[in-house]
Amino acid sequence: MGEYHIRGGNQLYGQLRINGGKNAILPILASVMLNGSESVIHNCPKISDTLISIQILESIGCKTKMEGATLIVDSSTLNSWEVPADLVREMRSSIIFLGGLLGRCKRVKISYPGGCELGARPIDLHLKALRLLGADIVEKHGFILCSADKRLTGACIHLDFPSVGATENIMLTAALADGETVITNAAREPEIQDLQVFLNTMGAQISGAGTGSIVIRGVKKLHDAEHTVMPDRIVAGTFLAAAAITGGKIELTNIVPEHLYPITAKLSETGCALRMERNSVYLEAPSRLRPIETLRTSPHPGFPTDMQPQFMSLLSVANGVSVINETVFESRNKHVAELKRMGADIILSSDGLTSVVKGTPKLNGAIVESKDLRGGAALILAGLAAEGSTVVMNSKHVERGYEQIEESLKAIGADITFRKL
């Protein structure tokens, strides 16, 4: 636990390299057990969610070794299908271990997941899909018990909502099932494509990731694999927003331009000049940002909900009124009250889903509290643009998705320090 101390007012200039993606590495780590052998994963981000996933792997018998940004996992020694409840409660994405263990062991015991409290995020879609694949599921005393006495069998599965987690769980479970599984209305996020690449490198037969229809042809066995994790598009978007909110200039390398299009399109609307190259993006911000008439979050390829709080900070200093509609998480806007402490002029609707943001020429430093991962990042951005000093408390949320964010920001001119408590 710690806090970020920021003295605002510095324009950010420079170049940063983007590390591997949080939302890409987590399902990959949940799938390494499927091959019963060795997996070598490069560009592995050193964030707390990664460390928790590694602890889960070790708790069920896998051997792990970290060498720089490369993680080596030997899953041949796996000896348990029960995931420790204390680790599951630390991270929402731990539910992906449900599909990995069910696919490998044909049984799993896991508690309901924790993580950021962004509202109701039911796992009904996950359980419904696994039942269609042949799993027997019992929910009892806060635990989920899944088993498949016979081999799992492919099925046609239509998702009522394009859930990323449900899509990933189906892919992991179906990779070693008998026959063919077809997911319709599948999630289309780039991280789903990265998972497909990794699973296919292990010998799976999966196609269609990135579209609304994914086909998994079950195989009998998987083998060793080596993979480089895709760069983190949300971290990249956060640093672009940091340069924009401070009127700076930044170049990001090790990015995939098309992954950033929903974000860069909105940054262009604020008046930022952007230039994309093969694996880099350059942004130059105007002296005063323009408002965005309407920013609406939605599943990919729409504007990502994980970038909404950062854009709210950015629009808080724009020259005009913006409207933000949150459609994914009903409790996403916990950062609003904290931004208002800093002088932001934000009106939140009674249902908490629509925000009217009237830009102000300046924000003021304050002591604020991070209440979730992206909200914490948004408060850091606000602190960079504010007059005076800002303290962002409760760093544990930010550390779930950003690898030493203070060091990266400091490298491009921010006056920020991390204080461990």
C-alpha positions in Angstrom: 0.0 0.0 0.0 1.2 3.5 -0.8 0.3 6.8 -2.3 1.3 9.1 -5.1 2.5 12.6 -4.4 2.2 14.9 -7.4 3.1 18.5 -8.0 1.2 19.6 -11.1 1.9 22.0 -13.9 4.7 20.3 -15.8 4.1 19.6 -19.5 5.1 16.0 -20.4 7.6 15.4 -23.2 9.4 12.3 -24.3 9.2 8.7 -25.4 7.9 5.6 -23.6 7.9 1.9 -24.5 4.7 0.1 -23.7 4.8 -3.1 -21.7 2.7 -6.3 -22.1 -1.0 -6.0 -21.6 -2.7 -6.7 -18.3 -5.9 -8.0 -20.0 -3.8 -10.1 -22.3 -1.4 -11.8 -19.8 -4.1 -12.9 -17.3 -6.1 -15.3 -19.6 -2.8 -16.6 -21.0 -1.6 -17.4 -17.5 -4.9 -19.2 -16.8 -4.3 -21.3 -19.9 -0.6 -22.4 -19.4 -1.8 -25.4 -17.4 -3.6 -26.8 -20.5 -0.4 -28.2 -22.1 0.9 -30.0 -19.1 4.4 -28.9 -20.1 6.4 -25.7 -20.4 5.3 -22.3 -21.6 7.7 -19.3 -22.1 6.0 -16.0 -22.0 7.8 -12.8 -23.0 6.8 -9.1 -22.4 5.2 -10.1 -19.1 4.1 -7.0 -17.2 5.2 -6.8 -13.6 1.9 -5.7 -12.1 0.2 -7.0 -9.0 -2.5 -8.9 -11.0 0.3 -10.8 -12.8 1.9 -11.7 -9.4 -1.4 -13.0 -8.0 -1.9 -15.1 -11.1 1.6 -16.6 -10.6 0.8 -17.3 -7.0 -2.4 -19.1 -8.1 -0.3 -21.2 -10.5 2.2 -22.1 -7.8 -0.6 -22.9 -5.4 -2.0 -25.6 -7.7 1.5 -27.2 -8.2 2.9 -25.4 -11.3 6.6 -24.3 -11.2 7.3 -20.7 -12.3 10.5 -18.7 -12.9 10.8 -15.0 -13.8 13.7 -13.8 -15.8 13.4 -10.1 -16.5 10.2 -9.7 -18.4 10.0 -13.4 -19.4 8.0 -15.9 -17.3 8.6 -19.6 -17.6 5.9 -22.0 -16.4 6.1 -25.7 -16.0 2.6 -27.1 -15.6 3.6 -30.8 -15.7 3.7 -30.7 -11.9 0.1 -29.5 -11.4 -1.4 -31.4 -8.5 -4.5 -29.6 -7.4 -7.8 -28.3 -9.0 -8.7 -26.1 -6.0 -7.9 -22.4 -6.3 -7.2 -20.7 -3.0 -10.1 -18.4 -2.0 -7.8 -15.6 -0.6 -6.1 -15.2 -4.0 -9.4 -15.4 -6.0 -10.8 -12.5 -3.9 -7.9 -10.3 -4.8 -8.6 -10.3 -8.6 -11.7 -10.4 -10.7 -9.9 -12.0 -13.6 -9.2 -15.1 -11.5 -12.5 -16.5 -12.7 -10.6 -17.4 -16.0 -8.9 -20.2 -14.0 -12.3 -21.9 -14.0 -11.9 -22.7 -17.7 -8.2 -23.6 -17.6 -8.6 -26.1 -14.7 -11.8 -27.6 -16.1 -10.1 -28.1 -19.4 -7.0 -29.8 -17.8 -8.4 -31.6 -14.8 -12.1 -32.0 -15.7 -12.9 -30.5 -12.3 -12.3 -27.3 -10.4 -13.3 -25.6 -7.1 -13.1 -21.8 -7.1 -14.7 -19.1 -5.0 -16.5 -16.1 -6.4 -14.0 -13.5 -7.6 -13.1 -10.1 -6.1 -11.2 -7.2 -7.7 -12.4 -3.7 -8.4 -16.0 -3.0 -7.4 -17.5 -1.7 -10.6 -21.0 -3.0 -10.0 -22.7 -6.2 -10.7 -20.6 -8.4 -13.0 -22.4 -11.8 -12.9 -20.7 -14.9 -14.1 -23.9 -16.5 -15.2 -22.8 -16.4 -18.8 -19.6 -18.3 -17.9 -21.5 -21.0 -16.1 -24.2 -21.4 -18.7 -21.6 -21.9 -21.4 -19.6 -24.5 -19.4 -22.8 -26.4 -18.8 -23.4 -26.5 -22.5 -19.9 -28.1 -22.9 -20.9 -30.9 -20.5 -19.8 -29.6 -17.1 -21.9 -30.3 -13.9 -21.8 -27.1 -11.7 -22.9 -26.7 -8.1 -22.8 -23.3 -6.4 -22.5 -23.6 -2.6 -21.4 -21.5 0.3 -19.7 -19.0 -2.0 -17.8 -21.6 -4.0 -18.3 -22.9 -7.5 -17.7 -26.7 -8.0 -17.4 -27.8 -11.6 -16.8 -31.4 -12.8 -17.0 -33.4 -16.0 -17.0 -37.2 -15.4 -17.0 -37.7 -19.1 -15.0 -35.8 -21.7 -16.3 -32.3 -22.4 -18.1 -32.0 -25.8 -18.2 -29.1 -28.2 -21.4 -27.1 -28.5 -22.9 -24.0 -30.2 -22.9 -21.2 -27.6 -24.5 -17.9 -28.1 -23.6 -15.2 -25.6 -26.3 -12.8 -24.6 -23.6 -10.2 -24.1 -20.1 -10.2 -25.7 -18.4 -10.9 -22.4 -14.6 -11.0 -22.6 -14.3 -13.3 -19.6 -17.0 -15.8 -20.8 -15.5 -15.9 -24.3 -12.0 -16.7 -22.8 -13.4 -19.3 -20.4 -15.1 -21.1 -23.3 -12.0 -21.0 -25.4 -9.9 -22.6 -22.6 -12.5 -25.2 -21.8 -13.2 -26.2 -25.4 -9.6 -26.4 -26.6 -9.3 -30.0 -25.3 -13.0 -30.9 -25.6 -14.3 -33.4 -28.1 -15.7 -32.0 -31.3 -16.3 -28.4 -32.4 -17.4 -25.4 -30.4 -18.8 -22.3 -32.0 -19.2 -19.1 -30.0 -21.5 -16.5 -31.5 -21.7 -12.9 -30.2 -18.2 -13.5 -28.9 -16.1 -10.6 -27.5 -13.9 -9.0 -30.1 -11.2 -7.4 -28.0 -7.6 -7.6 -29.2 -6.8 -9.6 -26.1 -9.0 -12.4 -27.3 -6.9 -12.5 -30.5 -3.7 -12.7 -28.4 -5.2 -15.6 -26.4 -6.0 -17.4 -29.7 -2.4 -16.9 -30.9 -1.0 -18.4 -27.7 -3.4 -21.4 -27.6 -2.8 -22.1 -31.3 1.0 -22.0 -30.6 0.3 -24.8 -28.1 -1.4 -26.8 -30.8 -5.0 -25.7 -30.3 -7.2 -25.2 -33.4 -9.1 -21.9 -32.9 -10.1 -19.4 -35.5 -12.3 -16.2 -35.7 -10.9 -14.3 -32.7 -11.5 -10.6 -33.3 -14.8 -11.3 -34.9 -18.2 -12.1 -33.4 -17.9 -15.8 -34.2 -15.1 -18.0 -32.9 -14.6 -21.7 -33.8 -12.7 -24.1 -31.5 -11.9 -27.6 -32.8 -11.0 -29.7 -29.8 -7.7 -31.5 -29.9 -6.4 -34.4 -27.7 -3.2 -32.8 -26.5 -1.3 -29.6 -26.4 2.5 -29.0 -26.3 5.2 -26.5 -25.2 4.7 -22.9 -26.3 6.6 -19.6 -26.5 4.7 -16.4 -26.9 5.2 -12.6 -26.7 2.3 -10.8 -25.0 0.7 -7.9 -27.0 1.3 -4.4 -25.7 -1.2 -2.8 -23.3 -3.6 -0.6 -25.2 -5.1 0.9 -22.0 -1.7 1.8 -20.6 -0.8 3.4 -23.9 -4.1 5.3 -23.9 -3.4 6.5 -20.3 0.0 7.9 -21.3 -1.5 9.6 -24.4 -4.1 11.2 -22.1 -1.4 12.3 -19.7 0.4 14.2 -22.4 -2.9 15.6 -23.6 -4.0 16.9 -20.2 -0.7 18.6 -19.6 -0.4 20.2 -23.1 2.6 18.1 -23.9 4.1 15.9 -26.6 4.8 12.2 -26.4 5.9 9.2 -28.5 4.9 5.7 -27.6 6.7 2.7 -29.0 5.8 -1.0 -29.0 2.2 -0.4 -29.7 -0.3 -1.8 -32.2 -1.9 1.3 -33.9 -5.2 -0.4 -34.8 -5.7 -1.4 -31.2 -5.7 2.3 -30.2 -8.1 3.6 -32.9 -11.1 4.0 -30.6 -8.9 6.1 -28.2 -6.9 8.1 -30.7 -10.1 9.0 -32.6 -11.5 10.7 -29.5 -8.1 12.4 -28.7 -8.3 13.9 -32.2 -11.7 15.3 -31.4 -10.1 17.2 -28.4 -7.7 18.9 -30.9 -4.6 16.7 -30.3 -2.5 16.0 -33.4 -1.6 12.4 -33.8 0.7 10.5 -36.1 0.7 6.7 -36.4 3.5 4.6 -37.7 4.0 0.8 -37.8 4.5 0.3 -34.1 4.5 3.8 -32.6 2.2 6.8 -32.1 3.1 10.4 -31.6 0.8 13.0 -29.9 1.0 16.7 -29.7 -1.6 18.4 -27.5 -3.1 21.9 -28.1 -2.8 24.7 -25.6 -6.4 24.0 -24.5 -8.3 20.9 -25.3 -11.7 20.9 -27.1 -14.7 19.2 -25.5 -16.3 16.0 -26.8 -20.0 16.3 -27.6 -20.6 12.6 -26.6 -18.3 9.9 -25.4 -20.1 6.5 -25.1 -18.4 3.4 -23.8 -19.1 0.0 -25.4 -17.5 -3.3 -26.1 -14.7 -3.4 -28.6 -14.4 -1.9 -31.2 -16.2 0.9 -29.3 -14.6 3.2 -26.8 -13.2 1.1 -23.9 -14.7 1.6 -20.5 -11.2 1.2 -19.1 -10.3 4.6 -20.6 -13.5 6.4 -19.5 -12.1 7.8 -16.2 -8.9 9.1 -17.7 -10.9 10.9 -20.4 -13.2 12.4 -17.7 -10.1 13.9 -16.1 -8.9 15.2 -19.5 -12.3 16.7 -20.3 -12.5 18.4 -16.9 -10.0 20.9 -18.3 -11.4 21.2 -21.8 -12.8 24.4 -23.2 -16.5 23.5 -23.1 -19.1 20.9 -22.1 -18.7 17.2 -22.7 -21.2 14.3 -22.1 -20.0 10.9 -21.1 -22.3 7.8 -21.2 -21.1 4.8 -19.4 -22.8 1.6 -20.7 -20.6 -1.2 -19.4 -20.3 -0.9 -15.6 -22.9 0.9 -13.5 -20.5 1.7 -10.7 -17.6 2.9 -12.9 -17.9 6.5 -11.8 -16.5 6.4 -8.3 -13.8 8.8 -9.4 -16.3 11.6 -10.0 -16.5 12.7 -6.3 -12.7 12.7 -6.1 -12.3 14.8 -9.2 -14.8 17.3 -7.8 -12.6 17.7 -4.8 -10.0 19.0 -7.2 -12.4 21.5 -8.7 -13.9 19.6 -11.6 -17.4 20.7 -12.6 -19.2 17.4 -13.1 -22.9 16.6 -12.9 -23.7 12.9 -12.5 -27.1 11.6 -13.4 -29.3 9.9 -10.8 -28.5 6.4 -12.2 -24.8 7.2 -12.2 -24.3 6.4 -15.8 -24.3 9.8 -17.5 -21.8 12.6 -16.7 -22.0 16.2 -17.9 -18.5 17.6 -17.7 -18.0 21.4 -17.9 -14.4 22.1 -18.5 -12.6 24.5 -16.2 -9.4 26.4 -16.9 -7.6 24.7 -14.0 -7.9 22.0 -11.4 -6.5 22.4 -7.9 -4.4 19.9 -6.0 -6.1 17.9 -3.2 -5.9 14.7 -1.2 -8.0 12.1 -3.1 -8.5 8.4 -2.9 -8.2 5.8 -5.6 -11.2 3.5 -5.4 -10.5 1.3 -8.4 -7.8 0.7 -11.0 -8.7 3.1 -13.8 -10.2 5.7 -11.4 -6.9 5.8 -9.7 -5.1 6.5 -13.0 -7.6 9.3 -13.7 -6.8 11.0 -10.4 -3.0 10.8 -11.2 -3.7 12.5 -14.6 -5.8 15.2 -12.9 -2.9 15.7 -10.4 -0.5 16.2 -13.3 -2.6 19.1 -14.6 -3.6 20.6 -11.3 -2.2 23.7 -9.6 -0.3 22.8 -6.4 0.1 19.4 -4.8 -2.0 16.3 -5.1 -1.9 13.1 -3.1 -3.6 10.0 -4.6 -4.1 7.5 -1.8 -4.6 3.7 -2.1 -2.0 2.8 -4.7 -2.9 -0.9 -4.6 -5.6 -0.4 -7.2 -3.3 1.4 -9.7 -0.6 -1.2 -9.2 -2.9 -3.9 -10.4 -2.6 -2.6 -14.0 0.4 -0.2 -14.2 4.0 -1.2 -13.7 5.6 1.6 -11.6 3.5 4.3 -13.3 5.3 7.0 -11.3 8.7 6.0 -12.9 7.3 6.2 -16.4 5.7 9.6 -15.8 8.8 10.9 -14.1 10.8 9.9 -17.2 8.8 12.3 -19.4 8.9 15.2 -17.0 6.2 14.7 -14.3 6.9 15.7 -10.7 5.6 12.6 -9.0 6.9 10.3 -6.3 5.6 7.1 -4.7 5.5 6.8 -1.0 5.1 3.4 0.6 3.1 3.3 3.8 
